[in-house]
Amino acid sequence: MTFKELITKYIGNLDIDGMDRLVDKINWFTEEVRKTDSKLADKFLMKVDLLVNPHFTRETAEYAVSMMKNRDGSSGEKWSYDETSRVMNSKGYKFDPADWYYVLNMQYSDRYKQGKSSEDYIEDAYMFLDDIDAPHDMAKRWFLAKCD
């Protein structure tokens, strides 16, 4: 029997106490997985987080950025959360700050080119998030697609 089959049966008789017990079981399982494969547990939690929160939180964005392997040979963030927030505010951009932090660092990580200015990365990040036919949760979906 698959997990989905079990849950489908279980949901038919679910009440609030039953939901609490189900959450406890899934949490227990996730923590057991974390003991042997913390990246798999984190990946699972990020995917569940997408179901309830279409945007990054500061914590999830910093986690995603910490995993970046940059084209310049470095890893992790080029700009801190506070630095990216200051840039976003100074430009008058109305993006989710955690999404902006992730995307600005992602643009540097993926599109690094010697001599490219910070303003060029800022423009690239703006264009990425301001794409009118993209889903509102594009930043997080982009990350999740890359880590599958």
PEBELJO-V385035 format. One record per backbone hydrogen bond with DSSP energy under -1.0 kcal/mol. NH is the residue of the N-H (numbers start at 0). CO is the residue of the C=O. Records with the same first field share a line. If there is no record, write none. Layout:
# PEBELJO-V385035
NH->CO + CO
This chain:
# PEBELJO-V385035
5->1
6->2
7->3
8->4
9->5
10->6
12->9
13->10
18->14
19->15
20->16
21->17
22->18
23->19
24->20
25->21
26->22
27->23
28->24
29->25
30->26
31->27
32->28
33->29
34->30
35->32
36->32
40->36
41->37
42->38
43->39
44->40
45->41
46->42
47->43
48->44
49->45
51->47
52->48
60->56
61->57
62->58
63->59
64->60
65->61
67->64
69->73
70->108
72->69
75->67
83->79
84->80
85->81
86->82
87->83
88->84
89->85
90->86
92->87
99->95
100->96
101->97
102->98
103->99
104->100
105->101
106->102
107->103
108->104
109->105
110->106
115->112
120->116
121->117
122->118
123->119
124->120
125->121
126->122
127->123
128->124
129->125
133->130
137->134
140->136
141->137
142->138
143->139
144->140
145->141
146->142
